[in-house]
Amino acid sequence: MLFSAVMVVTALVSLVGLVVDDRVLAGAPIWAKPFKFSVSFVAYCPSLAWMLSLLPRGRRVGWWAGTVVAVASLGEMVIIIGQAIRGKRSHFNYATPFDTALFNTMAVTVVILWLGTLVVAVLLLRARIADRASAWAMRSGIVLALSGAAVGFLMTQPKPGQRRGTSDVVGGHSVGVPDGGPSMPLTGWSTTGGDLRIPHFVGMHALQLLPLVVMVLAALAPRFARLADDRVRLRLVLLASGVYAAAFALVLWQALRGQPLIHPDGVTLGAAGAIVGIAVLGTYGVLRVPTPVRGKATDGRVDASGAGFAGASKEVRL
């Protein structure tokens, strides 16, 4: 949480830099990367802290894992901001021995951050949390966040024409086109080729969006009786997790094929339509299919509504 507070200040400073500093690097304002990274960490770290606070066991291990994540993230941000001040690339920069050392150091911090988050994921997967919908939202969210973070390792691979030891830049965000070309406003994602930052973003922020689904369901529960049943909420969360995972896989596949997000081909549109269809039908099914009443065992006879006949059920001890 302390690191997140520091990132709030960093985001504000970067925002000022975007206004007063007109330098451009690789087709983007020099302070765009520090701003986007700081905002991302502002969202990421409180989510992780909240999940750690719910652990019934392993709190000490979780505390150390969270501290490792915060320190590694701070190291990464120091390098990103320092390179912005110098007017140099922070990522994929092998132009000088100093730039190489900085990027290699940042690569180590990213690996440490990923491993620290992996420890938290293992703790959450093993934890017994009373509210099953919340538990599975957190588990799915952190596994997808780890998958999204792992996309960053794909960005470090040499692009066509790049060679380790001789090229000033090795690696990149874009697929099929050079970095720094035409891009979408605000995000900077490529509009002419694939962009690995898209699945990286989508995966990492499952950590916030899936728990948000639980919060929305809980807020709607007083108005919709079906949502008051924790089993219904659990099924909806599992459905949302599956749909989110499919969407993550789709944007990753699209990026690896060198296809811009805003210019999908027929195959991508078809896959997206299938995902939307599964989400709609799955939601309809969860909300419409009757849920057996706890504490009752029926003899199998049902009326037209799907409920057991009066007198056809008997109490059982759970």
N, C-alpha and C positions, 0 to 999 in steps of 0.2 A: 504493500500500500504506500510505503514511503517512496519507492521507486516510481509508482504511478503518479504520485503528487509532483515529483520532479519532472515527469514527462508532460504534465499539464503546463508547467512553466516553459518547458522546451518547445511545446507546440505553439505557445503564444509568441515566444521569441522568434521561432521559425516563420510564423505568420507575418511578423514585422519585417523579417528578412525578405519575404516574398514581395512585400510592398516597396521597400527602400533599396533593395539590391537587384539590379537588372541583369546580372550575369546569367548566362545560359550555358548548360553543359549537357552534351548528348541530347540536344533537342528539348530539354526541360529546364525550368528555372532552377538555379543552384540550390535554393532552399526547399525545393519541393520534396526531396527525399527525406531530409530531417523532419519535415512537417508530417509526412505520411507515416513514417515509422513511429514518431512520438504519439500520434493519435491512435495508431494501432496498439501500442503498448498501454495506452490509457484504458483501452477497452479490454485488453488481454489479461493484464495483471489483477485487476479487481475480481474478474471472473474466477481466476485461479485461486485467489485468496479466499473467496466465498466457498469454493469447493473444498478447500483444505479445512475450513472451519467446521464442516459437516462430518469430518472423519470421526467415527467413534473410537477407532484404534489407530496406532501408528502416527500419532500427532507429532511426535518428536522427529521421526523420519520425514514426515511431510513438511515440518518447519525448515529442516535443512535443505530439502529439495526446493522449496519455494525460495529460500535465501540464495541458493545456487543460481536459480533462474533469474532472480533480480540482479545479482552481481554480474552474471554473464551478459544480460541484456544491457546493463549500464556500460560495460566495456564496449559492446557493439555500438551503442549510441555515441560514445565519446569519439570513436574512430569516424563514424559517419559525419558528425558535426565538425570535427577537426578537418576532415578532407573538404567539406563544404567551405569552410573558412579559407582554406588554401586554394580553392577553385579546382580541386582535383576529384576524379572519380573515386568513390569509396569501394565500389564493387568491381571485381574482375580486372583490377588495375595492376599491371606488371611493368609499368613504364620505367620505374627506377627501383633499385634495391629497397629504398625506404617504403615506396608504395607497395611493393611486393610483401614486405614484412607486415605492413598494416593489414593488407587483405588476408594474409595467412593467419594473422592473429584473430581477425574478425571471424574467419572460418572456424577457428578453434572455439571461440565463444558461442557460435551458433550450434556447434555439436554439443557443447556442454549444456546449453539451454535446452536442446532437444532431449538430451538424456535426463536432465532434471525434470522435465515435463513427463517423460516416460515413467519415472519413479512415481510421480503423482498419479498417473493413469493406472499403474498397477495397484496402488493403494485404493483408488476409487473402485476398481474392478473387484477387489476383494472385500470392500466394506459392506456392512449390512446397514443400509439406510432405510428408515421406516417407510418413507413415501417412495414407492417403487417407481412412479413416473419421474420424480425428480432424480432418483438414482440413475435410471437409464438415460435420461437426458444428459446428465453429467458424463456418464461413461461413454456414450456415443459421441458427445461433443468433444471430449478430450482425445479420443481415438482419431476422429476426423481432423482435429487440430494437429495432431502429430503427423497425419498423412499429408495435410496441407503444407506443414513446415518442411517435410521431406522433399517436396517438389523443389525447394530451393537448391537441393543438391544437384538436380538436373541442370540448373542454370549455370553451374560451374564447368560443365563439359565444353570443350573447344567447339566453336562454330566453324563452318566451312571457311577455309583460308587462314584460320588461326592455328598457331603452333606454340606449345609450351616452350619457354626458353628463348623465343625469338619475337613473339608478338607482344605489343604493349597492352593489348586487351585480350583476355582469354575467358570465354564464357559470355553469357548475355541473357536477356529476358525474352527476346523475340525469337520466333521460329520461322525460317523461310525468308526473312527480311532482316536488314541490319537494325540494331538498336538506334533509337533517335529519330525514326521516321514519323510520318503522320500518326497522330494519336488522339484518343478520346479526351475531352476536357476533364479536368480534375484528376482522374485516375492515371492518365498518361498511357493507358493500354493501347497497343498498336491497332490501327484500323486497316492495315494492309497485309498483316501476317498474323501468325499465332503468337500468343503472349502467355508465358508460364506464370506471370504474376497473377493471372485470373484464378487458376485453380489454387495457387498459393494463398490468395486472399479468401476464396470461398471456403477452403478447408479449415484454415486457422480460425475463422470467425464462427464456425459451428459451436465453438466454446461459449459464445454469447447467445446465438440464435436459438439453439435447441432448449436451453433452460428458459429462454423467453417464451417458448411455446407452452411450457408448464405454467408459467406465470399467467399467460393469457387464458389458458384453460381454467385455472383456479379462479380468475376474475369473472369468468363467464358462468361458473358452476351455480351461483345463486339464481341465475335466470333460466338455466337449462338443466333440468333434473338429471338427464343422462350423464352430464359431466360431473355430477356430485359423486358418481361411482368411481372409486380409484382404479378399478379394473378397466373401465372405459378410457380414462385418462392415460393409463399405461399403454393400452393398445394404440391410441392416437399418437403418443410419443414415439413408440416403436415404428409406427408407420411414417411419421415425420422424419425419423432418423434414417430409415431406409430410402425415402425419397431424396433426402439431402445427400446421402452417400451416392445415389445414382446421379444427381445433378453434378456433384463434384467430379465423378468419373467422366461425365459427359464433357464438361468444360476442359478437363485435362486432356481427353482424347481429341477434342477440337483443337486445342492449342498445339498438341504434338503433330497434328496434321498440317500445321501452318495456316490455319483458318482463323480469320478475325472473328471476335465475338459477335460483332454487329452485322456480319455477312455470312450467316450459316448456309450450308448447302442443304439439299433435300434430305440427305441421310441424317444430318444433325437435327433438322426440324422434325423429322419423323421420330427420332429417339426422344427429343424433347416432348413431343406430343404424347408419346407412350408414357413417359414419366408423369406428365400432368394427368393423363387418364387414370393411371394407377392411383395417384393421390386422391382424385375425386371419387373414384369408385371405392377405394379403400376407406375413405372417410365416411361415405354413405353407408357402407357395410357395417363399420364399427358403431355408428350411431343408430342404425336401424335394427341390427340383430339383437334380440333379447338377451340379457345377461341373467343367468340362473341366480335365484335368490340364495344368499348365504344362509346356511343353517337348515336348508330344506333338501330333502331327497325325494324325487318323484318316481312314480311307477312307469313313467314314459308316456302316459296319456297327456295330450295337449289339446287345447281348444283352438279355435281359428286364429286367435291373437298370438299363439305361441306360449301362453302361460299355462301352468298345470291346472287341471280341473280342481275345483274346490273339493277338499277331502281326499284328494289323490296324493297328497304329500305327507311326509312324516318328519318329525324333528329328529335330527341326528346331532351327536356331539362332535364338534370339530376339534 
